[in-house]
């Protein structure tokens, strides 16, 4: 019998077991990584291309070339594509970031053949029909106007420009005029230059068998004409000015971004800095939440994080507060940064953060689709599973003194850029 008066035993997490992927190549050279697990007849497939904004010559082209893949292909109209996925209970997700373009499908195994047949045509033979594309551009333009009326968007855009410079692909420099310069032909050219299957990474997760391998080879293993391109190179040019204000007179809140460029995932200090960032503002009980939300009542939410790209990374603190308490909130953020540098983290607080981070690690490997997302991070950063092993080790062993040293090395308040968007 279960004794409900006795609390369950607490076990420390010292190691997380990974499901290591199997690897194979299609005949055209495309690399496939497979995580075979799960009891449901369900599979998720990610097609990953080097087709992010890093490779575009004009704003918006990379993102919309990806988003409009489903607007029509050589053999299917936009309606037919949508109806096929809807009728089969499948899911098609299109997404592009600074580095990659993604085409992801989720489907039952019994519909794999039909779903992959349509997906292959979407990837290999999009036509970017003028009527559909122009309608979508008009919709995106309207969404752009709405989003850019929000102070959090204005602060993020300015912050990215301050950190990386206005000519860097990691900076958001999109304008309303960029939509007027978009043409279906530009999207088609970008697609033909960047969506090459032989350079693609395919990530498979779920309860699959050799039948899926054969389908991948059949639909995606053919050779395509390859257009050679020169790998773009960019250098971040951070602003010489450390404090910036974006005025919006009708704003009732101010959006705050404070941060700087920082080390990336492959640096030896990255894991320790992640622990430190969590102490500061990485979970609900963090110092920033306790001080600025719980004690001062300046905001509903505030957090800190490290955002990583393939070629760079940045640290930031972000929040929205009432315009009347904006300067006070900024002062408190700097106060918490200086505390990290001047005072060691208490053992009880550090123990709480350790448990939180280890729990998050368990969640990131709970189920085959979560494992797939964790593997995708490694593939994008060109790392292996020792990255996660090292993180667990650092979480478990890092000392208050080491955290204080990292704060002085990377999170000095006087080295931070500050961007506020709102009403003066």
C-alpha positions as CSV (number, residue, x, y, z in Angstrom):
1,X,0.0,0.0,0.0
2,X,1.1,3.5,-0.7
3,X,1.8,5.5,2.4
4,X,0.6,9.0,1.5
5,X,1.9,10.5,4.8
6,X,5.5,9.7,3.6
7,X,7.0,12.0,1.0
8,X,8.5,10.3,-2.0
9,X,12.3,9.7,-2.0
10,X,14.4,12.4,-3.7
11,X,17.1,11.1,-5.9
12,X,19.9,13.3,-7.2
13,X,20.5,13.4,-11.0
14,X,24.1,12.5,-11.8
15,X,23.7,11.2,-15.3
16,X,21.1,11.4,-18.1
17,X,20.9,8.5,-20.6
18,X,20.8,9.5,-24.2
19,X,19.3,7.7,-27.1
20,X,22.2,7.9,-29.6
21,X,21.1,8.4,-33.2
22,X,21.8,6.2,-36.1
23,X,23.4,7.9,-39.1
24,X,23.2,7.2,-42.8
25,X,23.5,9.1,-46.1
26,X,21.2,9.3,-49.1
27,X,22.7,8.6,-52.4
28,X,23.0,12.3,-53.2
29,X,25.0,12.9,-50.0
30,X,22.2,14.2,-47.8
31,X,23.0,13.3,-44.2
32,X,20.2,11.6,-42.1
33,X,20.2,11.3,-38.3
34,X,17.6,8.9,-36.9
35,X,16.2,8.6,-33.3
36,X,14.1,5.4,-33.3
37,X,11.9,5.2,-30.2
38,X,8.3,5.4,-29.0
39,X,5.3,3.1,-29.1
40,X,3.1,5.2,-31.3
41,X,3.1,4.8,-35.1
42,X,4.1,8.4,-35.5
43,X,7.2,10.1,-37.0
44,X,8.6,13.6,-37.1
45,X,11.0,14.6,-39.9
46,X,13.0,17.9,-40.0
47,X,14.7,19.0,-43.2
48,X,17.4,21.5,-42.3
49,X,19.0,23.8,-44.9
50,X,21.6,26.5,-44.7
51,X,19.1,29.0,-45.9
52,X,18.7,31.6,-43.1
53,X,19.0,35.4,-43.3
54,X,22.8,34.9,-43.2
55,X,22.6,34.0,-46.9
56,X,20.1,36.7,-48.1
57,X,21.1,39.8,-50.0
58,X,17.9,41.6,-49.3
59,X,15.7,41.9,-46.1
60,X,12.8,39.4,-45.7
61,X,13.9,37.1,-48.6
62,X,15.1,34.2,-46.6
63,X,12.1,34.1,-44.2
64,X,9.5,34.5,-46.9
65,X,11.1,32.1,-49.3
66,X,10.7,29.5,-46.6
67,X,7.2,30.6,-45.5
68,X,5.8,30.6,-49.0
69,X,7.0,27.1,-49.9
70,X,3.5,25.8,-49.2
71,X,1.8,28.4,-51.5
72,X,2.1,26.1,-54.5
73,X,4.5,23.7,-56.2
74,X,4.9,22.1,-59.6
75,X,2.3,19.4,-58.9
76,X,0.1,20.9,-56.1
77,X,-1.7,24.1,-55.5
78,X,-1.6,25.8,-52.0
79,X,-5.1,24.4,-51.4
80,X,-4.1,20.9,-52.3
81,X,-1.1,21.0,-50.1
82,X,-3.1,22.2,-47.1
83,X,-5.9,19.7,-47.7
84,X,-3.5,16.8,-48.0
85,X,-2.0,17.5,-44.6
86,X,-5.3,18.3,-43.0
87,X,-7.1,15.2,-44.3
88,X,-4.3,12.9,-43.1
89,X,-4.0,14.6,-39.7
90,X,-0.5,15.5,-40.5
91,X,1.4,18.8,-39.8
92,X,3.7,20.9,-41.9
93,X,5.8,23.6,-40.3
94,X,7.9,26.1,-42.1
95,X,10.4,28.2,-40.3
96,X,13.6,30.2,-41.0
97,X,16.0,31.8,-38.6
98,X,19.3,33.7,-38.9
99,X,21.2,30.6,-40.1
100,X,18.8,27.8,-41.2
101,X,15.6,27.2,-43.2
102,X,13.5,24.4,-41.8
103,X,10.8,22.2,-43.3
104,X,9.2,19.9,-40.7
105,X,6.5,17.3,-41.0
106,X,4.7,15.2,-38.4
107,X,2.6,12.3,-39.6
108,X,1.3,8.8,-38.8
109,X,3.4,6.1,-40.4
110,X,0.6,4.8,-42.6
111,X,0.5,8.1,-44.4
112,X,4.2,8.6,-44.8
113,X,4.3,7.8,-48.5
114,X,1.7,10.4,-49.5
115,X,2.9,13.0,-47.1
116,X,6.6,12.7,-48.2
117,X,5.5,12.8,-51.8
118,X,3.9,16.2,-51.3
119,X,6.7,17.4,-49.1
120,X,9.3,16.5,-51.7
121,X,7.4,18.6,-54.3
122,X,7.1,21.5,-51.9
123,X,10.9,21.5,-51.2
124,X,12.1,20.7,-54.7
125,X,9.6,22.4,-57.0
126,X,8.0,25.4,-55.4
127,X,6.6,27.9,-57.9
128,X,5.9,31.0,-55.7
129,X,2.7,31.9,-57.7
130,X,2.4,35.6,-58.1
131,X,-1.2,36.0,-56.9
132,X,-0.8,33.9,-53.7
133,X,2.6,35.4,-52.9
134,X,1.3,39.0,-53.3
135,X,-1.7,38.2,-51.0
136,X,0.7,36.8,-48.4
137,X,3.1,39.7,-48.7
138,X,0.2,42.1,-48.1
139,X,-0.9,40.2,-45.0
140,X,2.7,40.1,-43.7
141,X,3.0,43.8,-44.3
142,X,-0.1,44.5,-42.2
143,X,1.2,42.2,-39.4
144,X,4.5,44.1,-39.6
145,X,2.8,47.4,-39.0
146,X,0.9,46.0,-36.0
147,X,4.0,44.3,-34.5
148,X,6.2,47.4,-34.9
149,X,3.8,49.5,-32.9
150,X,4.7,47.4,-29.8
151,X,7.5,48.7,-27.6
152,X,8.9,45.2,-27.0
153,X,9.5,44.8,-30.8
154,X,11.0,48.3,-31.1
155,X,13.4,47.6,-28.2
156,X,14.4,44.2,-29.6
157,X,15.1,45.6,-33.1
158,X,17.2,48.5,-31.8
159,X,19.0,46.2,-29.4
160,X,20.0,43.8,-32.2
161,X,21.3,46.7,-34.3
162,X,23.3,48.1,-31.3
163,X,25.0,44.8,-30.7
164,X,25.7,43.7,-34.3
165,X,25.5,46.8,-36.5
166,X,23.0,47.7,-39.1
167,X,24.7,45.6,-41.9
168,X,24.9,42.4,-40.0
169,X,22.3,39.6,-40.6
170,X,21.8,39.1,-36.8
171,X,20.5,42.6,-36.6
172,X,16.8,43.2,-37.4
173,X,16.7,46.0,-39.9
174,X,13.4,45.2,-41.7
175,X,11.4,48.2,-42.8
176,X,7.9,48.6,-44.3
177,X,9.5,49.5,-47.7
178,X,11.2,46.1,-47.8
179,X,7.8,44.5,-48.5
180,X,7.3,46.7,-51.6
181,X,10.6,45.5,-53.1
182,X,9.7,41.8,-52.7
183,X,9.1,39.9,-55.9
184,X,8.2,36.2,-56.4
185,X,11.3,35.9,-58.7
186,X,13.6,36.9,-55.8
187,X,12.2,34.2,-53.6
188,X,12.6,31.6,-56.4
189,X,16.2,32.5,-56.9
190,X,17.0,32.4,-53.2
191,X,15.3,28.9,-53.0
192,X,17.3,27.5,-56.0
193,X,20.6,28.7,-54.5
194,X,20.0,27.6,-50.9
195,X,17.6,24.6,-50.8
196,X,19.9,21.9,-52.2
197,X,19.1,18.4,-50.9
198,X,22.7,17.2,-51.1
199,X,23.6,19.8,-48.5
200,X,20.6,19.1,-46.4
201,X,20.5,17.5,-42.9
202,X,17.5,15.3,-42.3
203,X,16.5,14.5,-38.7
204,X,14.1,11.7,-38.1
205,X,12.4,10.9,-34.8
206,X,9.8,8.3,-33.9
207,X,8.8,4.7,-34.4
208,X,10.1,4.2,-37.9
209,X,11.4,1.2,-39.9
210,X,13.3,0.6,-43.1
211,X,10.2,1.6,-45.1
212,X,10.9,5.2,-44.1
213,X,14.5,4.9,-45.1
214,X,13.4,3.7,-48.6
215,X,10.9,6.5,-48.9
216,X,13.5,9.1,-48.0
217,X,15.9,7.7,-50.6
218,X,13.1,7.6,-53.2
219,X,11.8,11.2,-52.7
220,X,14.9,13.0,-51.5
221,X,17.9,11.0,-52.7
222,X,18.0,12.3,-56.3
223,X,20.8,14.6,-57.4
224,X,19.9,18.2,-58.0
225,X,21.8,20.9,-59.9
226,X,24.1,22.5,-57.4
227,X,24.8,26.2,-57.6
228,X,28.1,27.0,-56.0
229,X,28.1,29.9,-53.7
230,X,30.6,31.8,-51.6
231,X,30.1,31.5,-47.9
232,X,29.2,35.0,-46.6
233,X,31.3,36.5,-43.9
234,X,30.2,39.2,-41.5
235,X,31.8,40.9,-38.5
236,X,29.7,42.3,-35.7
237,X,30.2,46.1,-35.1
238,X,28.7,47.0,-31.8
239,X,27.7,50.6,-31.2
240,X,30.1,53.1,-29.5
241,X,27.1,54.4,-27.5
242,X,26.0,52.3,-24.6
243,X,22.5,53.8,-23.8
244,X,19.8,54.2,-26.4
245,X,16.2,55.3,-26.3
246,X,13.4,54.7,-28.9
247,X,10.6,57.1,-28.3
248,X,6.9,56.1,-28.6
249,X,4.7,58.9,-27.2
250,X,1.5,56.9,-26.9
251,X,3.1,54.0,-25.0
252,X,1.8,53.1,-21.5
253,X,4.8,50.8,-20.9
254,X,8.5,50.9,-21.6
255,X,10.4,47.9,-22.9
256,X,13.9,47.4,-21.5
257,X,16.8,45.4,-23.0
258,X,20.1,45.3,-21.3
259,X,23.0,43.1,-22.5
260,X,26.0,42.5,-24.6
261,X,27.6,40.0,-27.1
262,X,28.9,36.9,-25.2
263,X,30.7,33.6,-25.6
264,X,29.1,30.8,-27.7
265,X,28.2,27.2,-26.9
266,X,31.7,25.9,-27.8
267,X,33.4,28.0,-25.2
268,X,34.6,26.3,-22.0
269,X,32.9,28.9,-19.8
270,X,29.5,28.6,-21.6
271,X,27.9,26.1,-19.2
272,X,29.0,28.0,-16.1
273,X,27.7,31.3,-17.5
274,X,24.3,29.5,-18.2
275,X,24.1,28.6,-14.5
276,X,24.9,32.2,-13.6
277,X,22.3,33.6,-16.0
278,X,19.7,31.3,-14.5
279,X,20.5,32.6,-11.0
280,X,20.0,36.1,-12.3
281,X,16.8,35.7,-14.3
282,X,16.4,32.2,-15.8
283,X,13.5,30.8,-13.8
284,X,10.5,32.0,-11.8
285,X,12.4,32.2,-8.5
286,X,15.3,34.1,-9.9
287,X,16.8,37.3,-8.4
288,X,15.3,39.6,-11.1
289,X,11.8,38.1,-10.6
290,X,12.1,38.2,-6.8
291,X,13.3,41.8,-6.7
292,X,11.6,43.6,-9.6
293,X,8.3,41.6,-9.8
294,X,7.7,40.2,-6.3
295,X,9.2,42.9,-4.1
296,X,8.9,46.1,-6.2
297,X,5.9,45.2,-8.3
298,X,7.4,47.0,-11.4
299,X,6.6,44.3,-13.9
300,X,4.6,41.1,-14.5
301,X,7.7,39.3,-15.8
302,X,11.4,39.7,-16.3
303,X,14.1,37.4,-17.3
304,X,17.7,36.9,-18.5
305,X,19.0,34.6,-21.2
306,X,21.8,33.7,-23.5
307,X,20.8,33.6,-27.2
308,X,23.1,31.6,-29.4
309,X,23.6,31.7,-33.2
310,X,26.1,29.7,-35.3
311,X,28.6,32.5,-35.4
312,X,27.9,34.6,-32.3
313,X,25.8,34.9,-29.2
314,X,24.4,37.5,-26.8
315,X,23.3,37.9,-23.2
316,X,20.3,40.0,-22.4
317,X,17.9,41.0,-19.6
318,X,14.4,41.9,-21.0
319,X,11.2,43.2,-19.4
320,X,8.3,45.7,-19.8
321,X,7.4,48.1,-17.0
322,X,5.2,51.1,-16.5
323,X,6.8,54.3,-17.9
324,X,6.7,55.9,-14.4
325,X,9.0,53.2,-12.9
326,X,11.2,52.6,-15.9
327,X,14.4,54.3,-14.5
328,X,13.9,52.6,-11.2
329,X,13.6,49.2,-12.9
330,X,16.8,49.8,-14.9
331,X,18.6,50.7,-11.6
332,X,17.5,47.5,-10.0
333,X,18.7,45.4,-13.0
334,X,22.2,47.0,-12.7
335,X,22.0,46.4,-8.9
336,X,21.4,42.7,-9.4
337,X,24.3,42.5,-11.9
338,X,26.6,44.1,-9.5
339,X,25.5,41.7,-6.7
340,X,26.6,38.8,-8.8
341,X,30.0,40.3,-9.2
342,X,30.4,41.5,-5.5
343,X,28.8,38.7,-3.5
344,X,29.0,34.9,-3.8
345,X,25.8,33.0,-4.5
346,X,24.4,31.4,-1.3
347,X,24.5,27.6,-1.1
348,X,20.8,27.2,-0.7
349,X,20.0,29.4,-3.7
350,X,22.6,27.6,-5.8
351,X,21.1,24.2,-4.7
352,X,17.7,25.4,-5.9
353,X,19.2,26.4,-9.3
354,X,21.0,23.1,-9.6
355,X,17.8,21.2,-9.2
356,X,15.9,23.4,-11.6
357,X,18.5,23.1,-14.3
358,X,18.9,19.3,-13.9
359,X,15.1,19.0,-14.1
360,X,15.1,21.0,-17.3
361,X,17.7,18.7,-18.7
362,X,15.5,15.7,-17.9
363,X,12.6,17.4,-19.6
364,X,14.7,18.0,-22.7
365,X,15.2,14.3,-23.1
366,X,11.8,13.1,-22.1
367,X,10.4,11.4,-25.2
368,X,11.8,10.9,-28.6
369,X,10.6,14.3,-30.0
370,X,12.2,16.2,-27.1
371,X,15.4,14.2,-27.8
372,X,15.1,15.2,-31.4
373,X,15.0,18.9,-30.5
374,X,18.1,18.4,-28.3
375,X,19.9,16.7,-31.1
376,X,19.0,19.5,-33.5
377,X,20.7,22.0,-31.2
378,X,23.9,19.9,-31.4
379,X,23.8,19.5,-35.1
380,X,23.2,23.3,-35.7
381,X,26.2,24.1,-33.4
382,X,28.4,21.3,-34.8
383,X,28.8,19.7,-31.3
384,X,28.3,16.2,-29.9
385,X,26.6,14.7,-26.8
386,X,29.7,15.5,-24.6
387,X,28.3,19.1,-24.7
388,X,25.4,17.9,-22.5
389,X,27.5,15.6,-20.4
390,X,29.8,18.6,-19.6
391,X,26.7,20.7,-18.7
392,X,25.5,18.2,-16.2
393,X,28.9,18.1,-14.6
394,X,29.1,21.9,-14.4
395,X,25.6,22.1,-12.9
396,X,26.5,19.6,-10.2
397,X,30.0,20.9,-9.3
398,X,30.2,24.6,-10.0
399,X,31.0,26.7,-6.8
400,X,29.9,30.1,-5.7
401,X,33.4,31.4,-6.2
402,X,33.5,30.2,-9.8
403,X,30.1,31.9,-10.5
404,X,31.4,35.2,-8.9
405,X,34.5,35.0,-11.1
406,X,32.3,34.5,-14.2
407,X,30.2,37.5,-13.3
408,X,33.3,39.7,-13.1
409,X,34.5,38.3,-16.4
410,X,31.4,38.4,-18.5
411,X,28.5,40.3,-16.8
412,X,30.1,43.6,-15.7
413,X,27.3,46.2,-15.4
414,X,29.5,48.9,-17.0
415,X,30.0,46.8,-20.2
416,X,26.3,46.4,-20.9
417,X,24.3,48.1,-23.6
418,X,21.0,49.5,-22.6
419,X,18.0,50.0,-24.9
420,X,14.6,51.4,-23.7
421,X,11.6,51.9,-25.9
422,X,8.6,53.9,-24.7
423,X,7.4,57.3,-23.6
424,X,9.9,59.8,-22.3
